Amino acid sequence: MNDEGVRAVEHALPLVFSWVRYLSEEERREFVADIVAATRDVVDLDVHATLHRVTMEWRATARILADPSLTEQLTRPLPDEDHGEVPAP
């Protein structure tokens, strides 16, 4: 996508997803990149799941950032304990 297209998507984001106001400028740029890539999957591969997943993940991020106590709880340093490798689901 060219710069003009990216700017158009960035301009439209708050109109389509009101929750983007909780994302930083850098996070909004990342969301635009993710949503453009996911939209290409829809167009090129007829795969809609990626677009849905990207949207839900960024919405969950905004939900956390909208709640200061939740943001503080989830961004504070973890204890120095190492509980080992987390197995893949």
N, C-alpha and C positions, 0 to 999 in steps of 0.2 A: 504494500500500500504506500502511496506517495505521501509527502508531508501534508498536502492539502486534505487528503482523506483522513489522515490521523487527526488533524485539527478538527475536522467535521465530527469525528467520533468523540473526541474530547469535549467538544461543545455540546453534543447531544447527551452525553452521559447523565448530567444532573436532571435532565428532562425525563429520561427513561428510568434511571435508577436514582431515586432521591437520596438513598443512603450513601452515595459516593462522597457526600460532604464530610463524612467522618474519615475519609482516606486522605493521606498526605498527597502532595503534588507528585512525589515519586511513586507512591502506591497507585495513584490514578493512571500514571503513564504505564506502569506494569499491567494494570487491569486492561488498559486499551490494547497493549501488545497481546495479552492473553486472549481477549475477546476477538481480536482480529484473526489470530491463529485458529481459534475454535470455529469461527465463522467460515474460514477457508475449509475446515474439515466438513462442515455442513454442505458447502457448495461442491467441493471436489469429491467427497467420499460418501455423501448422504449419511453422515454420522452426526447425530444431534446430541449424543450423550456428553461429549466434551464441552459443548457450549453450556449445557445445563450445569455440569460440574463446576466449570470456571465461575459461572455466575453465582452459584450457591457458596462456593469457597470464599469469594470476595465479599459476598453479603455477610457471611459469618465473621469475617475479619472486621467489617464495618460495625457489626453488632457488638463485638468486643470493644472496639475503640469508642463506641458511643457510651459505654458504661465505665466511668473512671475507676470505680473500685474493681471491676473485673479486669480492666487493663492493667492496673497495678498488681493485682494478684497473679496474672498470667505473664507479666514481664519482669517480675523480681528475680534475682539470682537464685538458682537452685542450690541446695546444699552440696558440699564438696563430695558427697558420697557417690560412688560409681556403682550402679546396679547392673552393669554389664550390657551386653548387646541386646537390643530389642529385636525379637524375631519378626520377620515379615508376616503380615496377616495371611 
